[in-house]
Amino acid sequence: MRIGTRSRSWAAVSALLVIGTMGTAQNQPVASSSVPVSLDVPGRVDASPWIAASGSFVAVAWGATADSKTDVFLAVSRDGGGTFGPPVRVNRVAGEARLGGELPPRVALTARRGAAVPEVVVLWTAAGGTTAIKIARSRDGGSTFGAPVTLQSPAALGDRGWPAVAVDSRATAHAIWLDHRGMAVKPGAGGRAHTGHQAGSGHDSTGMAEQSALYYASQSPARTSRERQLTTGVCYCCKTALAAGPDGSLYAAWRHVYPGNFRDMAFSVSRDAGRSFSAPVRVSEDGWAINGCPDDGPAMAVDARGTAHLVWPTVIPGATPQGALYYASTRDGRRFTARLRIPTLGGPRPAHPQIVIDGGGRIVVAWDEIVNGRRVAAARELKLRGEGPPVFGDTVMLSPDGGAIYYPVLAATATGIVAVWTRVGDASRVEVQRLRIP
C-alpha cells in the first residue's frame, strides 16, 4: 500500500497527524540518573552533536555557530562522560561547516598500539563553491588535529553531504555520503552551475533520485582512496549509516527511492575492506510513498558476532497516517528479520532513532518525538530472546526537566550508556548525560 498520492509530501502527511500523549507507551517512563553536562563554545549557538566512546574515553563533535558561520568543535572526556575538557576547533577554514540534525559532524575512535588514548577521526560537510566531505585526525586524544583531507575529487560539481564514517582495526576511516553531482550543470554548458535538490525543498521524485547517488571513499594515515559511486536512486536528505564489524566487514544503510516513490531502507555490505560492496538489499517494504524527502534516516550498530542491527522511521498507512519506528537485523547481509515496531511515547511522529550495543551485548535504542506539544527524547533496551519474540525494557526519559531536546545519539562506555543531544531554548546548546538503563 502507499500513503496518498505521489505528490503528497511529508509536510502534508504531518498535517494529518495530531499531537499525541504518552498513553500508548507500554510502561511508565522513568528518569535517567545523572545531571546533563553542557558543552558550549562561548558566544555561539551549539547544535548537531555526535558521540563516540572507547572504554572511559568519550568524544563529542558538534557545530557552533556565530554570525551565520559554523565551525566543528570537539570535546573529550576521560571519565566516561562525567566531565569534559575544553572544546577544540577541528576545521581550519573558519566558518565553512554545513551542519544540521541529519548531517552532523561524525566522530569515530580507533585504538592505537601503545597509546594511552585512541585516535580521533572527525568527518563533516563543508560549504563553498560546491560542498565538500572533509575528514581530520587527532593522534593526541583530541587536543590537536592534522590538516583536513577532502574525500571527493576537486572536479566534483554539485551538492553533497549526509555523510557517515566508520574506522576499522587498521585505523582506516571509511566514509559514505549522498551526492548530487549527477544533477550539476557545468558552467558554460547551457546554464550556470547549480547544486540540484536542496534540503527541505519537498521535491525529490523517483526520476530525480536516479540522479542522486551514494558515494564511498576511504582514508588512512598513508593514503586516501579515490571516491566511487556505489548506487543511484537514493533519497537525498536523510542521514546515512555506516558501521564496521569485528572481522573488518563494512555495513552501509540509507533511505532509497524505489519505484512508486516508496522510501524504504536499503543495505549493502563489504567483506573486503571497502574494495567492493554487495548489491543493495531492501530491508523492509514499509509502503510509504511520498514525493519529498522525509529528512530522517536510519541508524545502525554491529554486535560482536557480526550481526547488523538497524532502526529507522517510517509511516504506517491508513486514513490517518501514523509515524512509527522499526527495528530489524541481519546476520548474512542478505536477509533481514521481520520488522519489529519500537514502542514509543504516543506522539504522532517519533523520529531520529539511534541504536547502540554495549560491551555486554545489550541493545539500546533512543529517539525523540513531540508529546503534549513539547519535543522530548527517550531510550529503552531491546531484549532479544533467541527464537522467542523480543521484549522492551522500561522507557528512560532523557533529561526529564521540562526542556525541549532532540536528535539524541548514543555511545557505549566501559561503565554504561552515554547520550548526547541538542537542547532547544533561548539559546541552543549541546548536552551529554550518562544514562541508567534498568
C-alpha positions as CSV (number, residue, x, y, z in Angstrom):
1,M,0.0,0.0,0.0
2,R,1.0,3.6,-0.4
3,I,0.0,6.6,1.5
4,G,-2.0,9.1,-0.5
5,T,-0.6,10.1,-3.9
6,R,2.9,10.6,-5.3
7,S,2.6,14.3,-4.8
8,R,2.0,14.1,-1.0
9,S,5.0,15.4,0.9
10,W,6.0,14.6,4.4
11,A,4.6,18.0,5.4
12,A,1.3,17.0,4.0
13,V,1.4,13.8,5.9
14,S,2.3,15.6,9.1
15,A,-0.7,17.9,8.7
16,L,-3.0,14.9,9.1
17,L,-1.5,14.0,12.4
18,V,-2.5,15.3,15.8
19,I,-0.4,15.8,18.9
20,G,-0.4,12.6,21.0
21,T,0.1,11.7,24.6
22,M,2.1,9.1,26.5
23,G,-1.0,6.8,26.6
24,T,0.3,4.2,24.1
25,A,3.6,3.6,25.9
26,Q,3.9,0.0,27.3
27,N,5.1,1.2,30.7
28,Q,5.5,4.3,32.8
29,P,8.6,6.2,31.8
30,V,11.4,6.6,34.3
31,A,14.0,9.3,34.7
32,S,17.6,8.9,33.7
33,S,20.0,9.1,36.6
34,S,22.6,11.8,36.1
35,V,22.7,15.6,35.6
36,P,23.5,16.5,31.9
37,V,26.8,18.2,31.2
38,S,26.7,21.2,28.9
39,L,29.2,21.6,26.0
40,D,29.4,25.2,25.0
41,V,31.5,27.4,22.9
42,P,31.1,30.9,24.4
43,G,29.3,33.4,22.2
44,R,28.0,30.7,19.9
45,V,24.9,28.6,19.3
46,D,25.7,24.9,19.8
47,A,23.9,22.1,18.0
48,S,24.0,18.9,15.9
49,P,26.2,16.7,18.1
50,W,27.6,13.2,17.5
51,I,29.3,10.9,20.0
52,A,31.8,8.0,20.2
53,A,33.3,6.1,23.1
54,S,36.1,3.6,23.8
55,G,36.4,2.4,27.3
56,S,36.2,5.5,29.5
57,F,37.3,7.8,26.7
58,V,34.3,9.7,25.2
59,A,34.5,12.2,22.2
60,V,31.7,14.6,21.2
61,A,31.8,16.6,17.9
62,W,29.2,19.3,17.2
63,G,28.6,22.6,15.3
64,A,29.0,26.0,16.9
65,T,27.6,29.0,15.0
66,A,28.1,32.7,15.2
67,D,27.1,35.4,12.6
68,S,25.7,32.6,10.4
69,K,29.1,30.9,10.2
70,T,29.6,27.4,11.7
71,D,32.7,25.6,12.8
72,V,33.2,22.0,14.0
73,F,34.3,21.5,17.6
74,L,35.3,18.5,19.6
75,A,35.4,17.9,23.4
76,V,36.6,14.7,25.1
77,S,36.0,13.0,28.5
78,R,38.3,10.6,30.1
79,D,35.9,9.5,32.9
80,G,33.0,8.0,30.8
81,G,31.2,11.3,30.1
82,G,31.2,12.7,33.6
83,T,33.4,15.7,32.8
84,F,34.8,17.2,29.6
85,G,37.8,19.2,28.6
86,P,37.6,22.5,26.7
87,P,36.3,22.5,23.1
88,V,38.8,22.3,20.3
89,R,38.1,23.5,16.7
90,V,38.6,20.8,14.1
91,N,38.1,22.6,10.8
92,R,40.8,25.0,9.6
93,V,38.8,27.1,7.2
94,A,36.8,29.3,9.5
95,G,33.0,29.1,9.2
96,E,33.0,26.5,6.5
97,A,30.9,23.8,8.2
98,R,27.5,22.9,6.8
99,L,25.7,21.0,9.5
100,G,22.3,20.1,10.8
101,G,20.3,17.4,12.5
102,E,20.6,15.0,9.6
103,L,24.1,15.9,8.7
104,P,26.0,16.4,12.0
105,P,29.8,16.1,12.1
106,R,30.6,12.4,12.7
107,V,33.3,11.2,15.1
108,A,34.9,7.8,15.4
109,L,37.6,6.3,17.6
110,T,40.3,3.7,17.0
111,A,42.8,2.3,19.4
112,R,46.5,2.8,18.8
113,R,49.0,0.2,20.0
114,G,51.0,1.5,22.9
115,A,48.9,4.8,23.1
116,A,47.0,5.8,26.2
117,V,44.2,7.4,24.2
118,P,42.6,6.4,21.0
119,E,43.0,8.2,17.7
120,V,40.1,10.5,17.0
121,V,38.6,10.8,13.5
122,V,36.1,13.6,12.6
123,L,34.1,13.8,9.4
124,W,32.0,16.8,8.3
125,T,30.4,18.6,5.4
126,A,31.9,21.9,4.3
127,A,30.2,24.6,2.3
128,G,31.8,26.5,-0.6
129,G,31.6,26.8,-4.3
130,T,30.5,23.2,-4.1
131,T,30.0,21.3,-0.9
132,A,32.8,19.0,0.3
133,I,33.2,16.0,2.5
134,K,36.2,16.5,4.8
135,I,38.0,14.4,7.4
136,A,40.6,15.2,10.0
137,R,42.5,13.1,12.6
138,S,43.9,13.7,16.1
139,R,46.6,11.4,17.4
140,D,46.8,13.1,20.8
141,G,43.3,12.4,22.1
142,G,41.6,15.4,20.5
143,S,43.9,18.1,21.7
144,T,45.1,19.0,18.1
145,F,44.1,17.9,14.6
146,G,46.1,17.4,11.5
147,A,45.3,19.1,8.2
148,P,41.8,18.0,6.9
149,V,41.6,15.8,3.8
150,T,38.9,16.3,1.2
151,L,37.4,13.0,0.1
152,Q,35.6,13.9,-3.1
153,S,37.6,14.9,-6.2
154,P,38.3,18.6,-6.8
155,A,36.4,18.5,-10.1
156,A,33.2,17.1,-8.5
157,L,30.3,19.6,-9.0
158,G,27.1,19.9,-7.2
159,D,25.8,19.3,-3.7
160,R,26.7,16.5,-1.3
161,G,26.5,15.7,2.3
162,W,24.8,13.5,4.9
163,P,28.0,11.5,5.4
164,A,28.8,8.7,7.8
165,V,32.1,7.3,8.9
166,A,33.5,4.1,10.5
167,V,37.0,3.2,11.4
168,D,38.4,-0.3,11.2
169,S,41.0,-2.1,13.3
170,R,43.8,-0.9,10.9
171,A,42.9,2.8,11.5
172,T,41.4,3.2,8.1
173,A,38.4,5.5,8.0
174,H,35.6,4.5,5.6
175,A,33.0,7.1,4.6
176,I,29.8,7.2,2.6
177,W,27.8,10.2,1.6
178,L,24.9,11.4,-0.6
179,D,26.0,13.1,-3.8
180,H,24.2,15.2,-6.5
181,R,26.9,15.7,-9.0
182,G,24.7,13.9,-11.5
183,M,22.4,16.9,-11.5
184,A,25.0,19.6,-11.6
185,V,25.3,21.7,-14.8
186,K,28.8,22.7,-15.7
187,P,29.3,26.5,-16.3
188,G,29.2,27.2,-20.0
189,A,27.2,24.1,-20.7
190,G,23.9,25.9,-21.4
191,G,23.5,27.3,-17.9
192,R,25.2,28.2,-14.7
193,A,26.3,25.6,-12.1
194,H,23.7,24.6,-9.6
195,T,23.5,22.1,-6.8
196,G,20.3,20.3,-7.6
197,H,17.9,19.4,-4.8
198,Q,18.2,21.3,-1.6
199,A,17.1,20.1,1.8
200,G,13.6,20.9,2.6
201,S,12.6,21.7,-1.0
202,G,9.9,18.9,-0.9
203,H,10.8,17.9,-4.4
204,D,12.7,14.6,-4.8
205,S,10.8,12.3,-7.2
206,T,11.8,8.9,-8.4
207,G,13.3,10.3,-11.6
208,M,15.3,12.9,-9.6
209,A,16.5,10.2,-7.2
210,E,18.1,8.4,-10.1
211,Q,20.5,11.3,-10.4
212,S,21.2,11.2,-6.7
213,A,24.0,8.8,-5.7
214,L,25.7,7.1,-2.7
215,Y,29.4,7.5,-2.8
216,Y,32.2,5.8,-0.9
217,A,35.9,6.7,-0.1
218,S,38.4,5.6,2.5
219,Q,41.3,7.4,4.2
220,S,44.2,6.1,6.2
221,P,47.3,7.9,7.6
222,A,49.1,6.7,4.5
223,R,46.7,7.3,1.6
224,T,43.2,8.4,0.5
225,S,41.3,6.2,-1.9
226,R,39.6,7.5,-5.0
227,E,35.9,8.1,-4.4
228,R,33.5,5.9,-6.3
229,Q,29.7,5.6,-6.7
230,L,28.0,2.7,-5.0
231,T,24.5,3.2,-6.3
232,T,22.0,5.7,-7.5
233,G,18.3,6.2,-6.6
234,V,18.9,7.5,-3.0
235,C,16.6,9.7,-1.0
236,Y,18.7,12.8,-0.8
237,C,18.2,14.5,2.6
238,C,18.2,11.5,5.0
239,K,21.3,10.7,7.0
240,T,23.3,7.6,6.1
241,A,24.7,4.9,8.5
242,L,28.0,3.0,8.3
243,A,29.5,0.5,10.8
244,A,32.5,-1.8,10.9
245,G,32.2,-5.3,12.1
246,P,34.6,-7.3,14.2
247,D,36.0,-9.1,11.2
248,G,36.5,-5.8,9.2
249,S,33.3,-6.0,7.2
250,L,31.6,-2.7,6.4
251,Y,27.8,-2.3,6.7
252,A,26.1,0.6,5.0
253,A,22.4,1.7,5.2
254,W,20.5,4.6,3.7
255,R,17.0,5.6,2.6
256,H,16.4,4.5,-1.0
257,V,13.7,5.7,-3.5
258,Y,12.0,2.6,-5.0
259,P,9.6,2.7,-8.0
260,G,6.4,4.4,-7.0
261,N,8.3,6.8,-4.7
262,F,8.5,4.3,-1.9
263,R,11.0,5.5,0.7
264,D,12.4,2.3,2.2
265,M,15.7,1.4,3.8
266,A,18.5,-0.1,1.7
267,F,21.5,-2.0,2.9
268,S,24.9,-3.2,1.5
269,V,27.9,-4.9,2.9
270,S,31.6,-5.1,2.0
271,R,33.7,-8.1,3.0
272,D,36.9,-6.8,1.5
273,A,37.6,-3.6,3.4
274,G,35.6,-1.4,1.0
275,R,37.0,-2.6,-2.3
276,S,33.6,-3.9,-3.3
277,F,30.1,-3.7,-1.9
278,S,27.2,-6.1,-2.4
279,A,24.1,-5.2,-4.4
280,P,21.7,-3.1,-2.3
281,V,19.1,-5.1,-0.3
282,R,15.7,-3.8,0.7
283,V,15.4,-4.0,4.4
284,S,11.6,-3.8,4.7
285,E,8.8,-2.9,2.4
286,D,7.0,-0.3,4.5
287,G,4.5,1.0,2.0
288,W,5.3,4.7,2.4
289,A,5.2,6.7,-0.8
290,I,5.8,10.4,-0.9
291,N,7.2,12.9,-3.4
292,G,9.6,14.5,-1.0
293,C,12.4,13.7,1.4
294,P,11.5,12.7,5.0
295,D,14.7,14.2,6.4
296,D,15.1,11.2,8.7
297,G,17.4,8.3,8.0
298,P,18.5,5.0,9.6
299,A,20.9,4.2,12.4
300,M,22.9,1.0,12.8
301,A,25.1,-1.0,15.2
302,V,27.0,-4.2,14.7
303,D,27.5,-6.7,17.5
304,A,30.5,-8.9,18.4
305,R,29.1,-11.7,16.2
306,G,28.8,-9.5,13.1
307,T,25.0,-9.2,13.2
308,A,23.9,-5.7,11.9
309,H,21.0,-4.1,13.8
310,L,19.0,-1.3,12.2
311,V,16.4,1.2,13.3
312,W,14.6,3.6,11.1
313,P,11.4,5.8,11.0
314,T,8.5,5.3,8.6
315,V,4.8,5.9,8.3
316,I,2.0,3.3,8.7
317,P,-0.7,3.7,6.0
318,G,-4.3,4.4,6.9
319,A,-7.0,7.0,6.9
320,T,-4.8,8.9,9.4
321,P,-1.1,8.1,8.6
322,Q,0.9,7.3,11.7
323,G,4.6,7.7,12.2
324,A,6.5,4.7,13.6
325,L,10.0,3.4,14.4
326,Y,11.1,-0.1,13.4
327,Y,13.9,-2.5,14.1
328,A,15.4,-5.4,12.1
329,S,18.6,-7.3,11.9
330,T,20.7,-9.4,9.5
331,R,23.4,-12.0,10.1
332,D,24.4,-12.6,6.5
333,G,23.8,-9.2,4.9
334,R,21.2,-10.6,2.5
335,R,18.1,-11.4,4.6
336,F,16.6,-9.3,7.4
337,T,14.4,-10.3,10.2
338,A,10.7,-9.2,10.1
339,R,10.5,-5.6,11.1
340,L,9.6,-5.0,14.8
341,R,7.8,-1.9,15.9
342,I,9.6,0.0,18.7
343,P,7.1,1.2,21.4
344,T,7.4,4.9,21.8
345,L,5.6,7.7,23.8
346,G,2.4,8.0,21.8
347,G,3.3,11.1,19.7
348,P,2.3,11.2,16.1
349,R,5.8,11.2,14.6
350,P,8.5,9.5,16.6
351,A,11.7,10.4,14.9
352,H,15.5,10.4,14.7
353,P,16.1,6.9,16.1
354,Q,19.5,5.8,17.2
355,I,20.9,2.4,18.4
356,V,24.0,1.2,20.4
357,I,25.3,-2.1,21.6
358,D,27.4,-2.1,24.8
359,G,30.2,-4.5,25.7
360,G,27.8,-6.9,27.3
361,G,25.7,-7.2,24.2
362,R,22.8,-5.0,25.4
363,I,20.9,-3.2,22.6
364,V,19.6,0.2,23.5
365,V,17.6,2.5,21.2
366,A,16.8,6.2,21.5
367,W,14.6,8.7,19.7
368,D,12.7,11.9,20.0
369,E,9.1,12.9,19.4
370,I,6.5,15.6,20.3
371,V,4.4,14.8,23.3
372,N,1.8,17.3,24.6
373,G,3.3,20.0,22.4
374,R,6.9,19.6,23.6
375,R,9.7,17.6,21.9
376,V,11.2,15.1,24.3
377,A,13.7,12.2,23.9
378,A,13.7,8.7,25.4
379,A,15.6,5.4,25.3
380,R,14.9,1.8,26.1
381,E,16.6,-1.6,25.9
382,L,15.6,-4.1,23.2
383,K,16.0,-7.6,24.6
384,L,16.4,-10.4,22.1
385,R,15.4,-13.9,23.4
386,G,16.6,-16.5,21.0
387,E,13.7,-17.7,18.9
388,G,11.2,-16.0,21.1
389,P,9.7,-12.6,20.5
390,P,11.9,-9.6,21.5
391,V,10.8,-7.6,24.5
392,F,11.5,-4.0,25.5
393,G,12.7,-2.7,28.8
394,D,11.5,0.4,30.7
395,T,11.3,3.7,28.9
396,V,14.0,6.1,30.1
397,M,13.3,9.8,29.7
398,L,16.4,11.8,28.7
399,S,16.9,15.0,30.6
400,P,13.4,15.0,32.1
401,D,13.5,18.5,33.5
402,G,11.0,20.1,31.1
403,G,13.3,21.3,28.4
404,A,12.9,20.6,24.7
405,I,15.6,18.3,23.3
406,Y,16.0,16.5,20.0
407,Y,18.3,14.3,17.9
408,P,19.7,12.1,20.7
409,V,22.8,10.0,19.9
410,L,24.2,7.1,21.9
411,A,27.6,5.6,22.7
412,A,28.7,2.7,25.0
413,T,31.4,3.3,27.5
414,A,33.1,0.7,29.8
415,T,30.6,1.6,32.5
416,G,27.3,2.3,30.7
417,I,25.5,4.2,28.0
418,V,26.1,7.9,27.3
419,A,23.7,10.1,25.3
420,V,24.2,13.5,23.6
421,W,21.5,15.8,22.2
422,T,20.7,19.3,21.3
423,R,18.6,21.3,23.8
424,V,16.4,24.0,22.2
425,G,15.5,27.1,24.2
426,D,16.6,30.7,24.3
427,A,20.0,29.5,23.0
428,S,20.5,26.1,21.6
429,R,23.2,24.0,23.4
430,V,24.7,20.5,23.4
431,E,24.3,18.3,26.5
432,V,25.8,14.9,27.5
433,Q,24.3,12.6,30.0
434,R,25.2,9.2,31.5
435,L,22.1,7.0,31.4
436,R,20.8,4.4,33.8
437,I,19.1,1.8,31.7
438,P,17.1,-0.5,34.0
